[in-house]
Amino acid sequence: MLGLQTLRISPQLLKLACEVDEFKGAWTAMENHTTSLQLLSDVSSFGRNFKDIAKSWQGKPLNEELLCRLHALFTGAKQMSLYREGTTTLSVKSDDGGLIGELEAAGPEEIRALMPRLMQWVEEAFEKKQEHPLIVIGVFTAIFLQLAPFEQSNQKLARLLVILLMFKAGYSYAPYSTLDSILNERGEDYFKVLQHTQDTLAQGQIDWEAWMEFFFSLLVEQKNKLQKRMEKRGGEIVNMPALSTKILKLFEKHDRLSMKEIERLSRGKRSTLKLRLAELVEGGYLIRHGKARATWYSKV
């Protein structure tokens, strides 16, 4: 089903993987030694919430029950999702909503036969670490899209699973930058490489190279977008007073805090706290609500 023995690790593929892994290391160091993530107000709100979901899922094995629960959670269904019973196609659309093309998805019998095997392979591959985790995630994504196991939202769920699997594999920055906008911008390329991969998969002689280079290039674009946002605020992060970063750290666990609560939790002097809070409000990191004793603060 996988045909990984035919995958050629080209110099370009290796270069892309190294770029992603280099950023992974830099991000992990930043998480461990600074509070910089709290300063990325344009990404931290989404990333923090997504990361909370990912953490609860990280230690669980990828199986059919978890997959169906994730789909239900993602689509807002009240009950656990079920695999589809009928046939369907995978529609790839452009950034403006126009149809680029449609790919025939697997039948219900194939879904029930192959999905358990695919998820078991992912778990074993992560555990044995014989293949690079990004290759494992790329293979899973391509086959998942070929199977398209649910009636709707298969592509959206696939993008969510990429982020979750990356987080599971130690790419902790993944929740802070989604793939949606990147895929929308590259819809034509996405359709062509997916069509090629699925055609060769159906023929029993799968060619992974085009899909892998495309998939890895998406991951490089993902980290590049996040890196630019980090660099944009780099000077602010370096020069911000220690008390300011300490205040922002409090909002990682609290949605709203009063002046009295900030004073108690930070143990800072009230006069200095007022100055630092005013700077954070003016800089767009915090929002001030209410007046006088009823004043409270929240994250942007």
C-alpha positions as a Markdown table, in Angstrom:
| # | Residue | x | y | z |
|---|---|---|---|---|
| 1 | Met | 0.0 | 0.0 | 0.0 |
| 2 | Leu | 2.8 | 2.4 | 0.8 |
| 3 | Gly | 5.6 | 1.6 | -1.6 |
| 4 | Leu | 8.2 | 3.6 | 0.3 |
| 5 | Gln | 11.0 | 1.5 | -1.1 |
| 6 | Thr | 10.5 | 3.5 | -4.3 |
| 7 | Leu | 10.9 | 6.9 | -2.7 |
| 8 | Arg | 14.1 | 8.6 | -3.8 |
| 9 | Ile | 15.5 | 11.2 | -1.3 |
| 10 | Ser | 16.5 | 13.9 | -3.8 |
| 11 | Pro | 18.9 | 16.7 | -2.8 |
| 12 | Gln | 15.9 | 19.1 | -3.0 |
| 13 | Leu | 13.8 | 16.9 | -0.6 |
| 14 | Leu | 16.7 | 16.7 | 1.8 |
| 15 | Lys | 17.2 | 20.4 | 1.7 |
| 16 | Leu | 13.6 | 21.1 | 2.5 |
| 17 | Ala | 13.5 | 18.7 | 5.3 |
| 18 | Cys | 16.7 | 20.2 | 6.8 |
| 19 | Glu | 15.1 | 23.7 | 6.7 |
| 20 | Val | 12.0 | 22.5 | 8.6 |
| 21 | Asp | 14.1 | 20.6 | 11.2 |
| 22 | Glu | 16.4 | 23.6 | 11.7 |
| 23 | Phe | 13.4 | 25.8 | 12.5 |
| 24 | Lys | 12.0 | 23.1 | 14.8 |
| 25 | Gly | 15.2 | 23.3 | 16.8 |
| 26 | Ala | 15.2 | 27.1 | 17.0 |
| 27 | Trp | 11.6 | 27.2 | 18.0 |
| 28 | Thr | 12.1 | 24.6 | 20.7 |
| 29 | Ala | 14.9 | 26.6 | 22.2 |
| 30 | Met | 12.8 | 29.7 | 22.2 |
| 31 | Glu | 9.9 | 27.9 | 23.9 |
| 32 | Asn | 12.3 | 26.6 | 26.6 |
| 33 | His | 14.1 | 29.8 | 27.4 |
| 34 | Thr | 11.9 | 32.8 | 26.6 |
| 35 | Thr | 8.3 | 34.0 | 26.7 |
| 36 | Ser | 8.5 | 35.1 | 23.1 |
| 37 | Leu | 5.4 | 33.2 | 22.1 |
| 38 | Gln | 3.3 | 35.4 | 24.4 |
| 39 | Leu | 4.4 | 38.4 | 22.4 |
| 40 | Leu | 3.2 | 37.0 | 19.1 |
| 41 | Ser | -0.2 | 38.4 | 19.5 |
| 42 | Asp | -1.2 | 37.7 | 15.9 |
| 43 | Val | -0.6 | 33.9 | 16.3 |
| 44 | Ser | -0.6 | 33.1 | 19.9 |
| 45 | Ser | -4.3 | 33.1 | 20.5 |
| 46 | Phe | -5.0 | 30.5 | 17.8 |
| 47 | Gly | -1.8 | 28.6 | 18.5 |
| 48 | Arg | -2.4 | 28.4 | 22.3 |
| 49 | Asn | -6.0 | 27.1 | 21.9 |
| 50 | Phe | -4.9 | 24.6 | 19.2 |
| 51 | Lys | -2.0 | 23.5 | 21.3 |
| 52 | Asp | -4.3 | 22.7 | 24.2 |
| 53 | Ile | -6.3 | 20.4 | 22.0 |
| 54 | Ala | -3.1 | 18.9 | 20.6 |
| 55 | Lys | -1.6 | 18.2 | 24.1 |
| 56 | Ser | -4.7 | 16.2 | 25.1 |
| 57 | Trp | -4.3 | 14.2 | 21.9 |
| 58 | Gln | -0.6 | 13.8 | 21.8 |
| 59 | Gly | -0.2 | 10.8 | 24.0 |
| 60 | Lys | -3.1 | 8.9 | 22.5 |
| 61 | Pro | -2.6 | 6.4 | 19.6 |
| 62 | Leu | -4.1 | 7.3 | 16.3 |
| 63 | Asn | -6.9 | 4.9 | 15.7 |
| 64 | Glu | -10.4 | 4.8 | 14.2 |
| 65 | Glu | -12.2 | 5.9 | 17.3 |
| 66 | Leu | -9.9 | 8.9 | 17.8 |
| 67 | Leu | -10.2 | 9.8 | 14.1 |
| 68 | Cys | -14.0 | 9.8 | 14.1 |
| 69 | Arg | -14.1 | 11.8 | 17.3 |
| 70 | Leu | -11.7 | 14.4 | 15.9 |
| 71 | His | -13.9 | 14.7 | 12.8 |
| 72 | Ala | -17.0 | 15.2 | 14.9 |
| 73 | Leu | -15.2 | 17.8 | 17.0 |
| 74 | Phe | -13.9 | 19.6 | 13.9 |
| 75 | Thr | -17.2 | 19.7 | 12.1 |
| 76 | Gly | -19.3 | 20.5 | 15.2 |
| 77 | Ala | -21.3 | 17.2 | 15.1 |
| 78 | Lys | -23.0 | 16.2 | 18.3 |
| 79 | Gln | -22.2 | 12.5 | 17.8 |
| 80 | Met | -19.0 | 10.6 | 16.8 |
| 81 | Ser | -18.6 | 10.7 | 13.0 |
| 82 | Leu | -19.0 | 7.5 | 10.9 |
| 83 | Tyr | -17.2 | 6.5 | 7.7 |
| 84 | Arg | -19.3 | 7.2 | 4.6 |
| 85 | Glu | -21.4 | 4.5 | 3.0 |
| 86 | Gly | -21.5 | 5.9 | -0.6 |
| 87 | Thr | -19.1 | 7.1 | -3.2 |
| 88 | Thr | -17.6 | 10.6 | -3.4 |
| 89 | Thr | -15.0 | 12.7 | -5.1 |
| 90 | Leu | -12.4 | 15.0 | -3.7 |
| 91 | Ser | -12.9 | 18.6 | -5.1 |
| 92 | Val | -9.9 | 20.9 | -5.2 |
| 93 | Lys | -10.8 | 24.6 | -5.5 |
| 94 | Ser | -8.8 | 27.7 | -6.2 |
| 95 | Asp | -8.3 | 30.6 | -3.9 |
| 96 | Asp | -11.4 | 32.4 | -5.3 |
| 97 | Gly | -13.6 | 29.3 | -4.9 |
| 98 | Gly | -13.5 | 28.1 | -8.5 |
| 99 | Leu | -13.2 | 24.3 | -9.2 |
| 100 | Ile | -9.7 | 23.2 | -10.3 |
| 101 | Gly | -10.5 | 19.5 | -10.6 |
| 102 | Glu | -12.0 | 16.5 | -8.9 |
| 103 | Leu | -10.4 | 13.2 | -7.9 |
| 104 | Glu | -12.2 | 10.0 | -7.4 |
| 105 | Ala | -12.0 | 8.7 | -3.8 |
| 106 | Ala | -11.9 | 5.1 | -2.6 |
| 107 | Gly | -15.0 | 3.1 | -2.1 |
| 108 | Pro | -16.5 | 2.3 | 1.3 |
| 109 | Glu | -15.0 | -1.2 | 1.4 |
| 110 | Glu | -11.5 | 0.1 | 0.8 |
| 111 | Ile | -12.0 | 2.7 | 3.6 |
| 112 | Arg | -12.8 | 0.1 | 6.1 |
| 113 | Ala | -10.0 | -2.2 | 5.0 |
| 114 | Leu | -7.2 | 0.4 | 4.7 |
| 115 | Met | -7.8 | 3.1 | 7.3 |
| 116 | Pro | -7.0 | 0.8 | 10.3 |
| 117 | Arg | -3.8 | -0.4 | 8.5 |
| 118 | Leu | -2.8 | 3.2 | 7.6 |
| 119 | Met | -3.2 | 4.4 | 11.2 |
| 120 | Gln | -1.4 | 1.4 | 12.7 |
| 121 | Trp | 1.5 | 2.0 | 10.3 |
| 122 | Val | 1.8 | 5.7 | 11.4 |
| 123 | Glu | 1.9 | 4.7 | 15.1 |
| 124 | Glu | 4.5 | 2.0 | 14.4 |
| 125 | Ala | 6.6 | 4.3 | 12.2 |
| 126 | Phe | 6.6 | 7.0 | 14.9 |
| 127 | Glu | 7.6 | 4.4 | 17.5 |
| 128 | Lys | 10.4 | 2.7 | 15.5 |
| 129 | Lys | 11.7 | 5.9 | 14.0 |
| 130 | Gln | 13.0 | 4.2 | 10.9 |
| 131 | Glu | 11.6 | 6.8 | 8.6 |
| 132 | His | 11.8 | 10.6 | 9.0 |
| 133 | Pro | 8.5 | 11.8 | 10.7 |
| 134 | Leu | 7.8 | 14.3 | 7.9 |
| 135 | Ile | 7.9 | 11.5 | 5.4 |
| 136 | Val | 5.5 | 9.5 | 7.5 |
| 137 | Ile | 3.1 | 12.5 | 7.8 |
| 138 | Gly | 3.4 | 13.1 | 4.0 |
| 139 | Val | 2.5 | 9.5 | 3.2 |
| 140 | Phe | -0.4 | 9.5 | 5.7 |
| 141 | Thr | -1.8 | 12.7 | 4.2 |
| 142 | Ala | -1.7 | 11.5 | 0.6 |
| 143 | Ile | -3.4 | 8.2 | 1.3 |
| 144 | Phe | -5.9 | 9.8 | 3.7 |
| 145 | Leu | -6.9 | 12.1 | 0.9 |
| 146 | Gln | -7.2 | 9.2 | -1.5 |
| 147 | Leu | -9.5 | 7.4 | 0.9 |
| 148 | Ala | -11.5 | 10.5 | 1.9 |
| 149 | Pro | -13.3 | 8.4 | 4.6 |
| 150 | Phe | -16.0 | 10.9 | 5.6 |
| 151 | Glu | -18.9 | 12.4 | 3.7 |
| 152 | Gln | -17.5 | 16.0 | 4.0 |
| 153 | Ser | -14.6 | 18.0 | 5.3 |
| 154 | Asn | -11.9 | 15.4 | 4.4 |
| 155 | Gln | -9.4 | 18.0 | 3.1 |
| 156 | Lys | -9.9 | 20.3 | 6.1 |
| 157 | Leu | -9.5 | 17.3 | 8.4 |
| 158 | Ala | -6.4 | 16.3 | 6.6 |
| 159 | Arg | -4.8 | 19.7 | 7.2 |
| 160 | Leu | -5.8 | 19.5 | 10.9 |
| 161 | Leu | -4.2 | 16.0 | 11.1 |
| 162 | Val | -1.0 | 17.3 | 9.5 |
| 163 | Ile | -0.7 | 19.9 | 12.3 |
| 164 | Leu | -1.6 | 17.4 | 15.0 |
| 165 | Leu | 0.8 | 14.7 | 13.7 |
| 166 | Met | 3.6 | 17.3 | 13.5 |
| 167 | Phe | 3.0 | 18.3 | 17.1 |
| 168 | Lys | 3.0 | 14.6 | 18.1 |
| 169 | Ala | 6.4 | 14.3 | 16.3 |
| 170 | Gly | 7.9 | 17.2 | 18.2 |
| 171 | Tyr | 7.3 | 20.1 | 15.8 |
| 172 | Ser | 5.7 | 22.2 | 18.6 |
| 173 | Tyr | 5.5 | 25.3 | 16.4 |
| 174 | Ala | 3.0 | 23.6 | 14.0 |
| 175 | Pro | -0.2 | 24.8 | 15.8 |
| 176 | Tyr | 0.9 | 28.5 | 15.4 |
| 177 | Ser | 0.7 | 28.5 | 11.6 |
| 178 | Thr | -2.0 | 26.7 | 9.5 |
| 179 | Leu | -1.6 | 25.3 | 6.0 |
| 180 | Asp | -5.0 | 26.7 | 4.7 |
| 181 | Ser | -3.9 | 29.9 | 3.1 |
| 182 | Ile | -0.7 | 28.3 | 1.6 |
| 183 | Leu | -2.8 | 25.5 | 0.0 |
| 184 | Asn | -5.3 | 28.0 | -1.3 |
| 185 | Glu | -2.5 | 29.9 | -3.0 |
| 186 | Arg | -1.1 | 26.7 | -4.6 |
| 187 | Gly | -4.3 | 25.0 | -5.6 |
| 188 | Glu | -3.2 | 24.1 | -9.1 |
| 189 | Asp | 0.1 | 22.5 | -8.0 |
| 190 | Tyr | -1.8 | 20.7 | -5.2 |
| 191 | Phe | -4.2 | 19.2 | -7.6 |
| 192 | Lys | -1.6 | 18.1 | -10.1 |
| 193 | Val | 0.7 | 16.3 | -7.6 |
| 194 | Leu | -2.2 | 14.7 | -5.7 |
| 195 | Gln | -3.6 | 13.5 | -9.0 |
| 196 | His | -0.3 | 12.1 | -10.1 |
| 197 | Thr | 0.3 | 10.3 | -6.7 |
| 198 | Gln | -3.2 | 8.9 | -6.7 |
| 199 | Asp | -3.0 | 7.7 | -10.3 |
| 200 | Thr | 0.3 | 5.8 | -9.6 |
| 201 | Leu | -1.2 | 4.5 | -6.3 |
| 202 | Ala | -4.1 | 3.1 | -8.2 |
| 203 | Gln | -1.7 | 1.4 | -10.7 |
| 204 | Gly | 0.1 | -0.3 | -7.9 |
| 205 | Gln | 3.5 | 1.5 | -8.7 |
| 206 | Ile | 3.3 | 4.6 | -6.6 |
| 207 | Asp | 5.6 | 7.5 | -7.3 |
| 208 | Trp | 6.1 | 9.5 | -4.1 |
| 209 | Glu | 8.7 | 12.0 | -5.3 |
| 210 | Ala | 6.5 | 14.8 | -6.7 |
| 211 | Trp | 4.1 | 14.7 | -3.7 |
| 212 | Met | 6.8 | 14.7 | -1.1 |
| 213 | Glu | 8.6 | 17.6 | -2.6 |
| 214 | Phe | 5.3 | 19.5 | -2.8 |
| 215 | Phe | 4.4 | 18.6 | 0.7 |
| 216 | Phe | 7.8 | 19.5 | 2.2 |
| 217 | Ser | 7.7 | 22.8 | 0.3 |
| 218 | Leu | 4.3 | 23.5 | 2.0 |
| 219 | Leu | 6.0 | 22.9 | 5.4 |
| 220 | Val | 8.8 | 25.3 | 4.5 |
| 221 | Glu | 6.3 | 28.0 | 3.5 |
| 222 | Gln | 4.5 | 27.3 | 6.8 |
| 223 | Lys | 7.6 | 27.9 | 8.9 |
| 224 | Asn | 8.6 | 30.9 | 6.8 |
| 225 | Lys | 5.4 | 32.7 | 7.5 |
| 226 | Leu | 5.7 | 32.1 | 11.2 |
| 227 | Gln | 9.4 | 33.1 | 11.1 |
| 228 | Lys | 8.6 | 36.4 | 9.4 |
| 229 | Arg | 6.0 | 37.2 | 12.1 |
| 230 | Met | 8.6 | 36.4 | 14.8 |
| 231 | Glu | 11.2 | 38.6 | 13.1 |
| 232 | Lys | 8.7 | 41.5 | 12.8 |
| 233 | Arg | 8.6 | 41.6 | 16.6 |
| 234 | Gly | 12.1 | 40.5 | 17.3 |
| 235 | Gly | 13.3 | 43.9 | 18.5 |
| 236 | Glu | 10.4 | 44.3 | 20.8 |
| 237 | Ile | 11.0 | 40.8 | 22.3 |
| 238 | Val | 14.6 | 41.6 | 23.0 |
| 239 | Asn | 14.1 | 45.0 | 24.5 |
| 240 | Met | 10.9 | 44.4 | 26.5 |
| 241 | Pro | 11.4 | 44.7 | 30.3 |
| 242 | Ala | 11.4 | 41.5 | 32.3 |
| 243 | Leu | 8.3 | 42.5 | 34.2 |
| 244 | Ser | 6.4 | 43.0 | 30.9 |
| 245 | Thr | 7.2 | 39.5 | 29.8 |
| 246 | Lys | 6.3 | 38.2 | 33.2 |
| 247 | Ile | 2.9 | 39.9 | 33.0 |
| 248 | Leu | 2.2 | 38.5 | 29.5 |
| 249 | Lys | 3.2 | 35.0 | 30.8 |
| 250 | Leu | 0.3 | 35.3 | 33.3 |
| 251 | Phe | -2.2 | 35.5 | 30.4 |
| 252 | Glu | -1.1 | 32.1 | 29.1 |
| 253 | Lys | -3.3 | 30.6 | 31.9 |
| 254 | His | -5.8 | 33.4 | 32.5 |
| 255 | Asp | -8.2 | 35.0 | 30.0 |
| 256 | Arg | -8.7 | 38.1 | 32.1 |
| 257 | Leu | -6.9 | 39.6 | 35.2 |
| 258 | Ser | -7.6 | 42.6 | 37.4 |
| 259 | Met | -4.8 | 44.9 | 38.6 |
| 260 | Lys | -5.0 | 43.4 | 42.0 |
| 261 | Glu | -4.6 | 39.9 | 40.6 |
| 262 | Ile | -1.7 | 40.9 | 38.4 |
| 263 | Glu | 0.0 | 42.5 | 41.4 |
| 264 | Arg | -0.5 | 39.4 | 43.5 |
| 265 | Leu | 0.7 | 36.9 | 40.8 |
| 266 | Ser | 3.6 | 39.0 | 39.5 |
| 267 | Arg | 4.7 | 40.3 | 42.9 |
| 268 | Gly | 5.6 | 43.6 | 41.1 |
| 269 | Lys | 5.4 | 47.1 | 42.6 |
| 270 | Arg | 2.0 | 48.6 | 41.8 |
| 271 | Ser | 3.5 | 51.8 | 40.4 |
| 272 | Thr | 5.8 | 49.9 | 38.0 |
| 273 | Leu | 3.0 | 47.5 | 37.1 |
| 274 | Lys | 0.8 | 50.5 | 36.0 |
| 275 | Leu | 3.6 | 51.7 | 33.8 |
| 276 | Arg | 4.3 | 48.3 | 32.2 |
| 277 | Leu | 0.6 | 47.6 | 31.7 |
| 278 | Ala | 0.1 | 51.0 | 30.0 |
| 279 | Glu | 3.0 | 50.1 | 27.6 |
| 280 | Leu | 1.5 | 46.7 | 26.9 |
| 281 | Val | -1.9 | 48.2 | 26.1 |
| 282 | Glu | -0.3 | 50.9 | 23.9 |
| 283 | Gly | 1.8 | 48.3 | 22.1 |
| 284 | Gly | -1.2 | 46.2 | 21.3 |
| 285 | Tyr | -0.4 | 43.2 | 23.5 |
| 286 | Leu | -3.2 | 43.7 | 26.0 |
| 287 | Ile | -6.7 | 45.3 | 26.1 |
| 288 | Arg | -7.8 | 47.4 | 29.0 |
| 289 | His | -11.4 | 47.1 | 30.1 |
| 290 | Gly | -13.5 | 49.1 | 32.6 |
| 291 | Lys | -12.4 | 52.0 | 34.7 |
| 292 | Ala | -10.8 | 52.7 | 38.1 |
| 293 | Arg | -11.2 | 49.8 | 40.5 |
| 294 | Ala | -13.3 | 47.8 | 38.0 |
| 295 | Thr | -10.4 | 47.8 | 35.5 |
| 296 | Trp | -9.3 | 44.4 | 34.1 |
| 297 | Tyr | -7.0 | 43.3 | 31.3 |
| 298 | Ser | -7.2 | 40.6 | 28.6 |
| 299 | Lys | -5.0 | 39.3 | 25.8 |
| 300 | Val | -5.4 | 40.7 | 22.3 |
